[in-house]
Amino acid sequence: IERSVNPNVDLVILKAYFFL
């Protein structure tokens, strides 16, 4: 997982993984 500068993007990615 690439480290994003925006923490919001990280949260969205984590949520997407959880939804998967």
N, C-alpha and C positions, 0 to 999 in steps of 0.2 A: 504493500500500500504506500503510495507516494505521500510524503508529508506535505500537507497543504498550508499555505501561509494564513489562510482564513480558517479559524476554528469552526465557523459555521459550516463550512464545506465538509470538514471532518465529521461533524455531527450528522450531517445529512448522509454521508457515506456509511457511517456506522448504522444509522437507522435503516438504510437500504439493505445492508447485510443482514440485519435482524429480520427484516420483512421477508428476505429470501428464505 
